[in-house]
């Protein structure tokens, strides 16, 4: 497949003040575009040409000759979902019933899930991601470095937060925990998380 930069599902200023127009202009228009451009160049003429994005991510992981393919395809996959994992006036505690029930079942409470997710994001050394994933029918929190995601660890991501500095530094400087709190309290698109959960539930 050819990697293509999607349009944001909202305007560049729609997530302010929790994520600024300037952040989205750099993060979406420049960083994500670079993953698309570099990924297409890396895939061209290789065994990965014509495969689905998920297949490219899974099959390129861990191969030294395919590091460029994995890094760019992985980040493209992560960001395709990241833009949809957020929405204006998102976050908070009003979740679709099925998703809320499963979170409480597997974490004990929504508050415990949020604390675990924020801790994973804050505790990821350097660049990476915090995740809510489904593995063996159970919801789990995980974290990964760089472009890695749950797909390569036999799990399905249903929520992810980008903790690379370009995702938050303009708005929060080095206050990553404040960014994670704003993400959970004001940005998460729980309906999209629920849609992804429904596919594997």
N, C-alpha and C positions, 0 to 999 in steps of 0.2 A: 504494500500500500504506500501511497504518497502521504507524508505528514503534511497537515495543513493547519495553519493558525486559525482557531475559531474566533468569531467575534465574542466579546464579553456579553453575558446575558443581561447586562444592565449598563448604564452609562458609567464613564470613568469616575464621576463624582458621587455615584449613588451610595457608596459604602462609607462616606465621610460622616462623622469625624474619626471613625474607628480604623478606616483604611483610606488614605487620601488619594485624590486624583493623581497626584505626582507619583505615588507608589505604583498605582495601576498602570500609568503610562510607561514607567520603566519596567515593571515586572511583566506585564502582559505584552506590551508593544515591542519591547526590546529583548528582555531575557527569554521569554517564551518563543519569540520569533527566531532567536538565535538557535534554540534547541531544534526547531523545525528545519531551518536552513542547514545546519550542521548535520542533523540526523538524515535528511534526504541525501546529502552528499556522501555520508558514510555508508548508507544502505545501497546506493546505486551500484549495480553490477555484482552484488554479493548474493549469498544464499538466502538472505533475508528479504530480498526484493519480492514483492507479491504476497508476503505473509501478512496476517492480521497484526495489529499493534501488540496485542497481548502475546501472540506467539513470538514476535520479535523480541519483546522484553524478556520472556522466559528463556528463549533459546540462545540469546546473546550473553546472558549473565554468566560470569565466571570464565569467559573465554578471553584470554589475553589479546588475541587478534581482533576481538570485537568490542573492546572497551569503549571506543568512540560511538559505536552503534548503540550499545547498552545505555551509556550515560545520556545520550540525547533522546533516544526512544523512551527510556525510563522517565526522564523528566517531562517529555511530551505527554505521556500517559498520566503522570501525576498531576500535571497542570490542567489537562482537559477536564479532570474531575474537580480540581481545586476551585476553578472559577464557579462551578456549579454547586460546590459545597458552601458557598456564601450567597447571601442575598441581603438587600436593604431590610432593616428592622428584623433581622434574624436572631438566632441564638435564644437564650432564655430556657424556660422550663416547660414550654408547651410543645410536647412531642406527639406525633401520631401514636395512638394507643398501643398498637402492636409492638412498635419499636420501644416505647417506654416500658412496657411490660417485660420485654426481653432484657433491657438494660438493668432493670431492677432485679430480675431473676439471676443474672450473671454477675452483677457487681454489688448487689445489696441495696443500692440506692442510686439515683441520678447524681447526687452530690459526690458519691464515692467514684463514680465513673469520671466526672469532671475533674476531680482531684488527681486521679490516676493519669488521665490524658494530659493535663497541664504539667504534671511532674515528668512524664515521658518527654514532652516537648522541651521543657526547661533543662532536662538532664541529658539531652542529646548533645554530645560534644561536637562542636563545629557545625557544619552544614548537615541538614537532613530533614526528617519528617516525623511527626507523631501520628499514630493511626488508631482507629477503631476498626478491627477486622473480625471476620467470621472464620473460625477454624474448627473443623470437626463439629459443626453445629453450635459452637459456643462463641459468644462475643469476648474479645480480648483487646487490651491496649498493648501496642508495641511501638517501637521507634526504630528508625533505620537511618544509616548515614547516606549522604549524597543523593544519588538517584534511585537507590534501592526502595522497594515497596513490598507489601505482603505477597504479591503474586509469585515472587521468586522463592517464597518460604511456604508455599502450599496453603496460602490463606487468601481470602478475598477482602480487599479494603472497602469499607462503606463510608468512612470519614477520614480525611487526612488534613493536617495543618502543616504548611511549609514553614520550617524554621531556619531556612537559609537567611542570612542577614538582609539580602535584597528584598525579602518579603516584609520586613518591618522596620529597617533601620532609619528610613526617612521620618517615620512617624513616632517611633519609640526609642530611637538610638539603641543603647545596649540593654534596654529593659524588656527582654524577651518574655518574662512572666506576665508583664502587663499586656503585651500583645496577645498572648495565649488566653488571658482572661477576657479581653475584648472579643476575641474570636468566638469563644464559647458563649459569652453573655449577649453579644450583639450581632454576630455575623452568620452563624451556622444555619444553613438551609436544611432543617430537619426533614422536610418533605422529600428532598433529594436523597438524603441518607436512608429514609424509609423505602424509597423506590429501589435502591441498590440492595437493601436488606431483603426485600420481597423476592428478589431474583434468586436468592440462595437459602431463604428460610425453609 
